[in-house]
């Protein structure tokens, strides 16, 4: 008999949806939206619905595997754990614990996925990854400006007179915010979309502004110049609550509106009109995660923050420079879960340049890599170097659900559970501030085990098993300890399934910022401490015709690699009914100049590599721009990251995945 249960989405996504999951004969038969969830209200995306397909797929890994003479052979859990633990002990004794690299990303959002950090800290500390492929530059930028990265609560949108959606296609990545935008539009709010791609969100905008990729910070500088020329700045906010404004004024004198218009490919009159929009308060700005994936990424977000600050749209209902909302995750006691004090040694590699760092590592060399919650061979930039690096290490252990590109080259593949096969709590630090409870609804198939079980077994073999001697319920209660006084407990979560976390719904309303000066900082004291220069800069992408003239002559087109519609990064491509193809979306001017038509086969390349695919002409893609969705597996023709750069962003904590020039030619099918 079928039964329906409330649950939650585990995917690393803006929306963090509530689910209703139908179980019949011990299997998931349907995943639908929970109509009682206060934010997602019964609507979910196709990626969420595909969790039923993932759970029941015949392609799932059902037993541990070990590579023997180049082929995978089944191995018992006891033997796999014994062998991996023995290697870990040998490596630690012979080379030191930092000879182990933990390569991870954020494929799933379960709180207990963080227990891997507890394991590595108790082991003594390993080589860890810093920064983020996704949002790292922007998070660091807002720490420089505000002291933290906070966003307005979803319900505050009703107070916005104007809404700027900057580099963010919420129709694809944040469907419930898209629903809120439709309601806001009906109430009379004006919507402006700034993006190189005319996307689903642009279709509902009052105005769409097409911009040259990577030039968003420069456009923001132009808007500020016009705000100041027209006398529309908020003197009270600037005079009382900001630091370093005179430095910004001096910087803006270095560039003219004509130069900004020429480089951004945005007319001056649009900058003038946007200046008036920002002055027509309250105006909210919602930023995407792509604009900071450039060499100038941190400065881009800082300049957009500065537009909101100069116009006085910080700390007011209906305003804000909304990029991320870290106060959501800061509600939990992760230190109790991860035990950072147990770490004795540490070494850090950049997540972007982990491949190069692996190859160059000395004292000690990397002897083992353990991969969790990620598929670095498709997701980490400069993929050919990544494959070379990961293949060069004596032991590669991958904890996975499917035989991904990364799992294919592993020495051990350990099959792990999915969301409905384990109990956990889920939240997102990107959009809303609710925590969702996900119960265990079914038994895992075959010999599949949870991440937590794997770490517990390894810890027992390595002599610190007592640090893992807790029930799953006790683990979850650790994280909720500081929320008890807010009446947020595991018991109430089990009862209600969704609870609101205690956040400031209008950040910085008291105008007290978490910066060293206590003010909004146009010139960052934290930036000065970290890099020796906290000044805003009129910086450009490294790969552009303005920064690299000869490179741009050879490779004249900007490449974007946006998130796919039907897959959370690389997770679902192998589950599609029709085999995926590499779709190369090209601007109309490229198609016309090269005589390309829909369906033509093409090669796209640069000095890092090449990829082949099928043309789709985007009528409103900014000229000289190409897009290829990220995450496609090698057996389907990907990954596009074979073309992208592993350089870090300007503040060192983000990727430069979009800072990429390529060229293209037609080939035979």
C-alpha positions, 0 to 999 in steps of 0.5 A: 500500500502506498504511503506519502511522507513529508521530506525535504530536498537534499540538493545544493540549490537556492530553494531547499524545497519541502517534499511529499514522497510516496513510498510503495513496497519499500521503494520511492514511487513519486517525489512531489512538492509539500504544499505545507512548506511556507516557502516552496508551497508544493512546487518543485523542479525537475531536478527534485523529481528526478531523485525518484529516478536516482533512487531506483536507477539500475545504474546505482553502485550497490557494493564496494569496488576495488580496482585490480589490474585496471578493472573493478572487482567487488570487495567486502565492506570489511576488507575495503575499510580494513585496507583503506584504514591501513593505508591511512595509518601507513601514510600518517606514520611514514609521511604525515597526515597532510599526505592525504587530500580531502577533495570535496564539494557541495553536491548535497546539503545534509548537515551530517555530510559535514561529519567528514571534517570531524574524521579528518580532524581526528585523524590529525589534519589533512590537506584541505581545499580552500575557496569555492568553485561556485560563490567564493569570490562574492562571499569574500567580497561581501565580508570585505564590504559588510563584514558578512554576507546576509540577504533579505528574507523572501517576504521582504520583496513586497517592500521593493519598488524596483527589483534588479536581477543582476546575472541571475536566471531565477527562472532556471535556478530559483523557481520560488523567487521567480514566483515571488517576482511575478507577484511583485510585478502584479503589485506594480514593482518594476523588474530589471534584468542585467545579463549576457543571456536573454533568459527566462527571467528576462522574459518577465522584466520591464527592461533587459540590459545585455552586457559583455560578460565579465564587465558587470563591476564596470557597469556598476561603476558607471551607474555610481558615476551617474548617481553622483553626477545627478546628485542622487546619492544618499548623503546621510548614509554615506556620511554616517555609516560608511568608510572610504568613500573619498577613495571611491570618488578618486577611483571613479575620476580615472574612467569616463562613461564613454570608456565604460560604455565601450567596454561593457557594451552598454549605452550611457543612457541605460546607466543614467536610467539605472542610476535613477532606478536606484535612487527611486527607493526602495530598490533591491538588488539580487545577484547571481553566482556567475558574475564573480567567476572571473579574475575580477570577480571580487571587485565585481560584487564589491562594486554592485554592493557599492551601488546599493550603498551609495544610493542608500538601499542598505538596511532598509525594507525592500532594499539590499545587495542580496547575494547570499545569506550566511546567517542561515548556516551560522545558526548551527553549531558546526564546531561540535560536529567537526571538532576543529580543535583535534586538528594537529596539522594542516595544509591548504590547496586552492579548490581551483588549483588542486590539480596543479597543487597535487602535482607540485606537492612536496614534503609531503607528496599527496599519497591518497585522495578521498573524494566526497560530495563531488565529481572533480573530473567534470567540475574542477576547471582545466579538466585534463590537468585534473585527470592527470593529477588524480590519476598520479596519486597512489590511492584514490578513494571515491564515495559515490552513488554512481560510476562518475568520471571521477569514480572511473579512475578510482582505486576504491569506490564506496557506494553511499546512500541517498537522501530518502535512505538516511535521516538528516536536516537540510537548509540553504544559505542562498535564498530562504531561512528555513531548516527542513527535516528529512526522515529516513523513508526506505532502506538502502539497496544492496550493500549501500552504506551512509557516509556517516557509517563509513567514517564511523567504521574507519574511525574505529579502525584508526583508534578514535572510534569513541569520537563517533559513538553517537546515534544519528539523532545525537549527531543532529542534536549537536548541531541544534544546541544553540537553537534550543532557546528559540524553541527549535529542536529535533523533536519539533522538526520531526513534528513540523518538518520545517522551522524558521531560523532566527535571522535578521530579515532586513540585514544591517537595519541598525547600520552596525556592520561586522567590519573592523570600522563598524561601517560599510567599507568602500575601502576594506580594512579586512582587504588591507589586512589580507591582501595589502590593498582593500581599495576598490579597483576598476579591474577587468577579466584577464581573458578579454580584448581589453586585457589580453589583446593577442589572446583575444585575436586568437580566441575572440569569443567569451565562453559561459558555462552556466548550470544545466536546467535538468541536472544539479551540476553533473548529477543527472546527465546519465539518467536522462531518457534521451542521451545528452549532447553537448549543446553549443549556444552561440550569439547570432553574430557568430552564427552569421559570420561563420555561416552556422545553423542550428544542428551544425556540428562544431569544435570549440577550443583554446590552448587548454583543450577542445570540445565538440558539440551541436549548434543552437543559435541564441537570438538574444545572446550578447554578441561574441558570446558562447554558452555550453552547460557545465557538468556533462560527463566525458562519455557524453562529450564533456566536460566543458571545463576542459576549456576553463582556467584554474586561476583563482579570482582577485581575492583568491577564494573564487574560481575564474570559470567564466573568464574564458576565451575560445574560438569555434569552427564547423566540422563534419558530423 
